[in-house]
Amino acid sequence: VDSRLVEALEELEIDDRMYSDPAAALYVDPLFLDQVDPSEFDIPIEVNGSVAKWIKYFTGPGRKHYARWMSRSSRYRPMMYAKLEKAGLPRDLVYLSMIESGYNAHAYSHAHAAGLWQFIPSTGRLYKLRVDYWVDDRRDPAKSTDAAITFLAELNKIFKGDWRLAWAAYNTGPGRVRRAIQRSGTADFWAIQAGPYLAAETDNYVPKIMAAAIIGKHPERYGFTGIDFQDELAYDEVHVDGAVEVGKLAQAAGMSVEDFQYLNPALRRYTTPKEGYTIRVPVGKQTTMVAAVAKLPRHEPTQFVRHTVRRGESLSAIASKYGTSVTTLKKANRLENVNHIRIGMTLLVPRGGSEGDIDEAPTVAKASTTSAPKASAPQAPVSTHTVRNGDTLSAIASRYGTTTATIRELNGISGSRIYVGQKLKVRGTAPAPTSRVATSTHTVQRGETLSGIASKYGTTTSNLQALNGIRNASSIQVGQKLKVTGRAAAPASSWTTYTVQRGDNLGKIASAQGVSVTDLKSWNKLSGSTIHPGQKLKVRQ
């Protein structure tokens, strides 16, 4: 027995640390931080408390999210890798897209960002992405990746090759990162993160990317096994001349409409644009689709006339006047209730009274209080307006004697967001000279909100966000210096009153008036989002 015991003891591997350093015997590394090798990555990777926190989250409470992102990654990463390598950028930048969208081409945020790389409309257009009524290239995987590569390369150059600062700028804007550097006196991201210089979202954004990359490099180490990876994105392209119904294109390609839309996420309507569009079809279908598309009927979207609701008119009376039905008018104008019309509202009426393909009707500003020109009146000439500090769609429309709906239609925009320097087509008379815009700096005090500051200076929350590169309106800090603008001696006519109708909500009213929900709540001292029919709301024009 003694000899067998001696042999067994000799086979044991004894770690001397257990005796020289008792604490080492208790050391456990559940996140495998000691095994992280920064040389495996072509982006900066650091292991610190912030990064460890997100590794712990993605392998703990957020495990199901990360697993779902991994399953989608195989669909888009090969394309991303090829484009990044061609541009001379790090391959591991794919993890930025993972954090932005979870590799979901249809992802859409509360800030109106869309696609794999989460561009807002104005930034998307700046990087040559088409964003209009028909097409949203932000959802196109290849085109949006090209735009993201250009944007990231510019940010990397601005911040002298520091990817940490470039990522922070991608999240919150380069202007805000520059100000954080100036206020903190350092260009070290981690030092900036430790102070009150950036929003919490941005403070966490950089370590999230690093954590995602660390797990993604060795997923099995963290228990991510048995992932059902999606097939790599592959397709043939076929150009379609004219407007063709998506359903017919899907049928010709031997696909369901859902699968066709999944392969063509940038298409927003149920037909291709009338000027033509290049669709994507399954690999091997190009030849047969070219022949099939040539035989498919071209779709003529319904033509509309505009009618401005007058006192005493009802939807049924308007329908009777134009020889159409109430149902058709409701569908064309997306009305849930026949009582949702009011004086000054602009309605679309199908020419000839035919319903046609109402899905192709352009969006109408349902709560516009500015009367549109009568149908019989000659149309005013189209001119160009350059957006200035303090401008809103409703203010521009009022200045030119037109409507927000007309401006949206002329410029192919669906929301209310515009940006300083943007060129807008406007139909109307030349604007009268406006009062001089005064620009000054405001230092944020304790208890102040962005909407309160906007109200104080006679501007809007969205304008302050654009002027200061702020992505999240709730992320301002005490002591932060904001650029503000205000117009001296604003005339009383710059305010209008809107009466809440049944079925209205703040979002619907804000969109129609070309303002933000935050501004509406600030102007009317609303603490919540509850409104009721008949309530009077102040709206700054």
C-alpha positions in Angstrom: 0.0 0.0 0.0 2.8 2.4 0.9 4.6 1.8 -2.4 1.4 2.5 -4.4 0.8 5.7 -2.4 4.3 6.9 -3.2 3.8 6.3 -6.9 0.5 8.1 -6.9 2.0 11.1 -5.2 4.9 11.2 -7.6 2.4 11.4 -10.5 0.8 14.5 -9.1 1.7 17.9 -10.6 2.2 20.3 -7.8 2.1 24.0 -8.6 4.6 25.8 -6.3 2.5 28.9 -6.5 0.0 27.2 -4.2 2.6 27.4 -1.5 4.6 30.5 -2.3 1.4 32.6 -3.0 -1.7 31.2 -1.3 -3.9 33.8 -3.1 -2.9 32.3 -6.4 -4.4 29.1 -5.4 -7.8 30.9 -5.2 -7.4 32.8 -8.5 -10.2 32.2 -11.0 -10.4 33.8 -14.5 -14.0 33.1 -15.6 -13.7 35.7 -18.4 -10.4 34.3 -19.7 -8.8 37.8 -19.5 -5.3 36.4 -19.1 -5.7 34.6 -22.4 -6.6 37.7 -24.5 -3.8 38.4 -27.0 -4.1 41.9 -28.5 -1.7 40.8 -31.3 -4.6 38.6 -32.7 -6.5 41.8 -33.6 -6.0 44.6 -36.2 -7.9 47.0 -34.0 -6.8 48.3 -30.6 -7.8 45.8 -27.8 -7.3 46.5 -24.2 -8.5 44.6 -21.1 -9.7 46.8 -18.3 -12.7 47.1 -16.1 -15.0 48.6 -18.7 -14.2 45.9 -21.3 -14.5 43.1 -18.7 -17.9 44.5 -17.7 -19.2 44.0 -21.3 -17.6 40.6 -21.7 -19.4 39.6 -18.6 -22.7 41.0 -20.0 -22.4 39.4 -23.4 -21.6 36.0 -21.9 -24.2 36.4 -19.2 -27.5 38.4 -19.4 -26.8 39.3 -23.0 -25.8 35.9 -24.2 -28.9 35.2 -26.3 -28.4 38.6 -28.1 -24.7 37.9 -28.8 -25.6 34.4 -30.1 -28.2 35.8 -32.4 -25.7 38.4 -33.7 -23.2 35.6 -34.3 -25.7 33.7 -36.4 -26.3 36.7 -38.6 -22.6 37.6 -38.9 -21.8 34.8 -41.4 -24.3 36.5 -43.8 -22.5 39.8 -44.0 -18.9 39.5 -42.8 -17.4 38.0 -45.9 -18.6 41.0 -47.9 -17.5 43.4 -45.2 -14.0 41.8 -45.0 -13.5 42.1 -48.7 -14.5 45.8 -48.7 -12.5 46.7 -45.6 -9.4 45.0 -47.1 -9.8 46.8 -50.4 -10.0 50.1 -48.5 -6.9 49.3 -46.4 -8.9 49.3 -43.1 -8.9 46.8 -40.3 -11.0 43.7 -40.8 -12.0 43.7 -37.2 -14.1 46.9 -37.7 -16.9 44.4 -38.5 -17.5 44.4 -34.7 -18.6 48.0 -34.9 -21.5 46.9 -37.1 -22.2 44.1 -34.6 -22.6 46.7 -31.8 -24.6 49.1 -34.0 -27.2 46.7 -35.4 -26.5 43.2 -34.4 -25.9 42.6 -38.2 -29.6 43.3 -38.8 -30.0 45.1 -42.2 -33.6 46.1 -41.1 -32.5 47.6 -37.7 -34.1 50.9 -37.0 -33.5 53.0 -33.9 -35.4 55.7 -32.0 -33.0 58.2 -33.4 -34.1 57.2 -37.0 -30.9 55.4 -37.7 -31.2 52.4 -40.0 -29.3 49.5 -41.4 -26.2 47.5 -40.6 -24.2 50.6 -39.8 -27.0 52.7 -38.4 -26.8 55.9 -40.5 -29.3 58.7 -39.8 -30.9 60.0 -43.0 -28.8 63.2 -43.3 -25.5 61.4 -42.7 -26.5 58.6 -45.2 -27.2 61.2 -47.9 -23.9 62.9 -47.1 -22.2 59.6 -47.9 -24.1 59.2 -51.2 -26.8 56.8 -49.9 -30.2 57.3 -51.5 -32.9 57.9 -48.8 -36.3 58.8 -50.1 -39.9 57.6 -50.5 -38.9 54.7 -52.8 -35.5 53.6 -51.7 -33.5 53.6 -48.4 -29.9 52.6 -49.2 -29.0 52.6 -45.5 -30.6 49.1 -45.5 -28.5 48.0 -48.5 -25.7 45.9 -47.0 -23.1 46.6 -49.7 -23.9 50.3 -50.2 -24.1 51.1 -46.5 -20.8 49.2 -45.9 -19.1 51.4 -48.5 -20.5 54.5 -46.8 -19.4 53.3 -43.4 -15.9 52.6 -44.7 -15.6 56.2 -46.1 -17.0 57.7 -42.9 -14.7 55.6 -40.6 -11.7 56.4 -42.7 -12.4 60.1 -42.4 -12.9 59.9 -38.6 -9.7 57.9 -38.2 -7.9 60.7 -40.1 -9.5 63.4 -38.1 -8.3 61.8 -34.8 -4.8 61.0 -36.1 -5.2 57.2 -36.3 -6.7 56.7 -32.9 -9.5 54.2 -33.5 -10.9 54.6 -30.0 -11.7 58.3 -30.6 -12.9 57.5 -34.1 -15.4 55.0 -32.8 -16.5 57.5 -30.1 -17.0 60.0 -32.9 -19.0 57.5 -35.0 -21.4 57.2 -32.0 -21.7 60.8 -30.9 -20.2 63.0 -33.7 -16.7 64.3 -34.2 -17.6 67.8 -32.8 -18.5 66.4 -29.4 -15.4 64.3 -29.2 -13.3 67.3 -30.0 -14.9 69.3 -27.3 -14.4 66.4 -24.8 -10.7 66.5 -25.7 -10.5 70.2 -25.2 -12.4 70.2 -21.9 -10.5 67.2 -20.5 -7.1 68.4 -21.7 -6.2 64.9 -23.0 -6.7 62.8 -26.2 -6.6 59.5 -24.2 -10.1 58.0 -24.6 -9.9 56.1 -21.2 -9.0 59.3 -19.4 -11.9 61.1 -21.1 -14.2 58.3 -20.3 -13.4 58.6 -16.6 -14.7 62.2 -16.5 -18.0 63.9 -17.3 -17.1 64.7 -20.9 -19.1 62.2 -23.0 -22.5 60.6 -22.7 -22.8 57.2 -21.0 -23.8 55.7 -24.3 -20.4 56.8 -25.8 -18.4 55.9 -22.7 -19.7 52.3 -23.1 -19.6 52.2 -26.9 -15.8 51.7 -27.3 -15.5 49.0 -24.6 -18.5 47.2 -26.1 -16.7 47.0 -29.5 -13.6 45.6 -27.8 -15.6 43.1 -25.7 -17.5 41.9 -28.8 -14.2 41.4 -30.7 -12.6 39.5 -27.8 -15.5 37.0 -27.6 -15.8 36.8 -31.4 -12.2 35.8 -31.9 -12.6 32.7 -29.7 -16.4 32.2 -29.3 -16.0 28.5 -28.2 -13.9 29.7 -25.2 -17.0 31.6 -24.0 -19.4 28.8 -24.6 -20.8 30.0 -27.9 -21.0 26.6 -29.7 -23.6 25.0 -32.0 -24.5 28.4 -33.5 -26.9 28.1 -36.5 -25.0 30.4 -38.9 -26.8 32.0 -41.8 -25.7 31.4 -45.4 -23.4 34.0 -46.8 -25.1 36.8 -48.7 -24.9 36.0 -52.4 -27.0 37.1 -55.3 -27.2 38.0 -59.0 -28.3 41.5 -60.2 -31.0 42.3 -62.8 -31.9 45.8 -63.8 -35.6 46.6 -64.0 -36.8 49.4 -66.3 -39.9 51.2 -65.0 -42.1 50.4 -62.1 -42.8 46.7 -61.6 -44.8 45.1 -58.8 -42.6 43.4 -56.2 -45.0 40.5 -56.0 -44.6 39.8 -59.7 -40.8 40.1 -59.5 -40.8 37.6 -56.5 -43.0 35.2 -58.4 -40.8 35.3 -61.5 -37.7 34.6 -59.3 -39.4 31.7 -57.6 -39.4 33.4 -54.2 -41.9 34.5 -51.6 -42.5 38.3 -51.3 -40.9 38.1 -47.8 -37.7 36.4 -49.2 -37.5 38.9 -52.0 -37.8 41.8 -49.6 -35.1 40.2 -47.4 -32.8 40.1 -50.4 -33.7 43.6 -51.4 -34.0 45.4 -48.0 -33.6 48.9 -49.5 -36.8 48.8 -51.5 -39.5 50.6 -49.5 -42.6 50.2 -51.6 -44.5 47.5 -53.4 -43.2 48.5 -56.8 -39.7 49.4 -58.1 -39.2 53.1 -58.7 -40.5 54.3 -62.1 -37.1 55.5 -63.2 -35.8 51.9 -62.9 -34.0 49.9 -60.2 -31.4 47.1 -60.0 -32.9 44.2 -58.0 -31.1 41.2 -56.5 -32.1 37.7 -57.2 -30.8 34.3 -56.1 -27.6 33.1 -57.7 -28.2 31.4 -61.0 -31.5 33.2 -61.7 -30.1 36.2 -63.7 -30.6 34.9 -67.2 -34.2 33.7 -66.6 -35.0 36.8 -64.7 -33.8 39.1 -67.5 -36.2 37.4 -69.9 -39.1 37.3 -67.3 -38.7 41.0 -66.3 -39.0 42.0 -70.0 -42.5 40.5 -70.1 -43.8 41.8 -66.9 -46.3 44.6 -67.1 -45.2 48.1 -66.0 -47.1 49.6 -63.2 -48.3 53.2 -63.4 -48.6 54.6 -59.9 -51.9 56.5 -59.3 -51.7 60.2 -60.0 -53.1 62.5 -57.3 -54.5 66.0 -57.0 -54.4 67.9 -53.7 -57.4 69.2 -51.9 -57.3 71.6 -49.0 -60.1 71.0 -46.5 -62.3 74.0 -46.1 -64.8 75.0 -43.4 -67.9 72.8 -43.4 -66.4 70.0 -45.6 -66.6 66.3 -44.6 -64.8 63.4 -46.1 -67.9 62.1 -47.8 -68.6 65.5 -49.4 -65.0 65.7 -50.7 -65.3 62.1 -52.0 -68.5 63.0 -53.8 -67.0 66.1 -55.3 -64.2 64.1 -56.9 -66.2 61.1 -57.8 -64.4 58.7 -55.5 -65.2 56.9 -52.2 -64.6 57.6 -48.6 -62.7 54.3 -48.3 -60.3 55.4 -51.1 -59.6 58.7 -49.5 -59.0 57.1 -46.1 -56.5 54.7 -47.7 -54.8 57.3 -49.8 -54.3 59.6 -46.8 -53.8 56.9 -44.2 -56.8 58.1 -42.2 -58.0 55.8 -39.5 -61.3 57.7 -38.9 -63.4 59.9 -41.2 -63.4 62.5 -38.5 -59.7 62.9 -38.6 -59.8 65.8 -41.2 -59.8 69.5 -40.3 -59.7 72.9 -41.9 -56.4 73.6 -43.7 -55.5 69.9 -44.0 -54.2 68.7 -47.4 -55.7 65.5 -48.8 -54.6 63.5 -51.7 -57.3 62.5 -54.2 -56.7 59.9 -56.9 -57.2 61.4 -60.4 -60.4 60.0 -62.0 -61.6 58.7 -58.6 -59.8 55.4 -59.1 -58.2 53.8 -56.1 -55.4 52.3 -58.2 -52.3 51.4 -56.2 -52.8 53.6 -53.2 -49.7 52.2 -51.6 -47.7 54.5 -53.9 -49.2 57.7 -52.5 -46.6 60.1 -51.2 -46.8 60.8 -47.5 -49.1 63.7 -46.5 -48.6 66.0 -43.6 -51.8 65.1 -41.8 -51.8 68.1 -39.4 -50.5 70.8 -41.7 -52.2 74.1 -40.8 -50.9 76.0 -43.8 -53.3 76.0 -46.8 -51.9 74.5 -50.0 -52.4 76.4 -53.3 -55.8 75.7 -54.9 -55.8 73.0 -57.6 -56.8 75.6 -60.3 -54.1 78.1 -59.4 -50.8 78.1 -61.4 -47.9 76.4 -59.6 -45.3 78.7 -58.1 -41.7 78.3 -59.4 -39.3 75.9 -57.7 -36.3 77.5 -56.0 -33.6 76.4 -53.6 -33.5 77.1 -49.9 -30.3 76.5 -47.8 -31.2 75.4 -44.3 -29.9 77.8 -41.6 -29.6 77.6 -37.9 -33.0 77.6 -36.3 -34.9 76.5 -39.4 -37.7 73.9 -39.2 -39.7 72.5 -42.1 -42.8 74.3 -40.9 -40.9 77.6 -40.6 -39.5 77.2 -44.2 -42.9 76.3 -45.5 -44.5 79.3 -43.9 -41.7 81.6 -45.3 -42.3 80.4 -48.8 -46.1 80.2 -48.6 -46.2 76.4 -49.2 -46.7 73.3 -47.0 -44.4 70.9 -45.2 -46.0 68.1 -47.3 -45.0 69.8 -50.5 -41.4 70.3 -49.3 -41.2 66.7 -48.3 -42.5 65.5 -51.6 -40.2 67.8 -53.6 -37.1 66.6 -51.7 -38.0 62.9 -51.2 -38.0 63.1 -47.4 -40.5 61.4 -45.1 -39.7 62.8 -41.7 -39.1 66.2 -40.2 -35.3 66.1 -39.8 -33.2 68.6 -41.7 -29.7 69.8 -41.2 -27.8 73.1 -41.4 -26.4 73.6 -45.0 -28.9 71.2 -46.6 -30.3 72.4 -49.9 -34.1 72.1 -50.2 -36.3 72.6 -53.2 -39.2 74.8 -52.4 -42.2 75.8 -54.4 -43.2 79.4 -53.6 -42.4 83.0 -53.6 -38.9 84.3 -52.5 -38.8 84.6 -48.7 -38.7 88.0 -47.1 -35.5 89.0 -45.3 -35.5 87.5 -41.8 -34.2 88.9 -38.6 -30.5 88.4 -38.0 -29.6 85.2 -36.2 -27.6 85.7 -33.1 -25.2 83.0 -32.1 -23.9 82.7 -28.6 -22.7 80.1 -26.0 -24.7 78.7 -23.1 -23.2 76.9 -20.2 -25.4 74.1 -19.0 -26.5 74.6 -15.4 -27.7 71.9 -12.9 -31.3 70.9 -13.6 -31.4 72.2 -17.1 -32.6 70.1 -20.1 -32.0 70.6 -23.8 -35.6 71.4 -24.4 -35.6 74.0 -21.7 -32.5 75.6 -23.1 -34.0 75.6 -26.6 -37.2 77.3 -25.3 -35.1 79.9 -23.5 -33.3 80.9 -26.7 -36.3 80.6 -29.0 -35.0 77.7 -31.0 -35.7 74.0 -31.1 -34.2 70.9 -29.5 -33.4 69.3 -32.9 -31.5 72.5 -33.9 -29.4 72.5 -30.8 -28.6 68.8 -31.4 -27.5 69.5 -34.9 -25.6 72.6 -34.0 -23.6 70.8 -31.2 -23.4 67.3 -32.7 -25.6 65.8 -30.0 -27.1 62.4 -30.8 -29.1 61.9 -27.6 -31.0 64.9 -26.2 -30.8 63.7 -22.6 -27.0 63.4 -22.6 -25.9 67.0 -21.9 -23.6 67.5 -18.9 -23.4 70.3 -16.2 -20.8 72.8 -17.3 -21.0 71.8 -21.0 -20.9 74.8 -23.3 -23.5 74.8 -26.1 -23.8 76.9 -29.2 -27.2 78.5 -29.2 -29.1 80.6 -31.7 -32.0 82.8 -31.4 -33.9 85.3 -33.5 -34.3 88.8 -32.0 -37.8 90.2 -31.8 -39.5 87.1 -33.1 -43.0 88.1 -34.4 -46.1 86.9 -32.7 -47.1 85.1 -35.9 -44.2 82.6 -35.3 -46.6 80.7 -33.0 -49.7 78.8 -34.0 -52.3 76.9 -32.1 -53.2 73.3 -32.9 -56.3 71.6 -31.7 -55.9 68.0 -30.8 -58.2 65.6 -32.8 -59.4 62.2 -31.9 -56.7 59.6 -32.7 -53.9 62.1 -32.5 -50.7 61.5 -30.5 -47.7 63.7 -29.9 -45.5 61.9 -32.5 -48.1 62.3 -35.2 -48.6 66.0 -34.5 -44.8 66.6 -34.3 -44.2 64.9 -37.6 -46.9 66.9 -39.3 -45.8 70.2 -37.9 -42.1 69.6 -38.7 -41.0 69.8 -35.0 -39.9 67.3 -32.4 -42.0 65.7 -29.6 -39.5 67.1 -27.1 -40.2 70.6 -28.3 -44.0 70.1 -28.2 -43.8 68.9 -24.6 -41.5 71.8 -23.7 -43.7 74.5 -25.4 -46.8 73.2 -23.7 -45.3 72.2 -20.3 -46.3 68.6 -20.8 -44.6 66.2 -18.4 -45.9 63.1 -20.1 -47.3 62.1 -23.5 -51.0 62.2 -22.7 -53.2 64.5 -24.7 -56.9 64.6 -25.3 -59.2 65.7 -28.2 -60.0 69.5 -28.0 -56.8 70.3 -26.2 -54.9 73.4 -27.6 -51.2 73.0 -28.2 -48.8 75.8 -29.0 -46.5 75.2 -32.0 -43.6 77.4 -33.0 -43.5 77.9 -36.8 
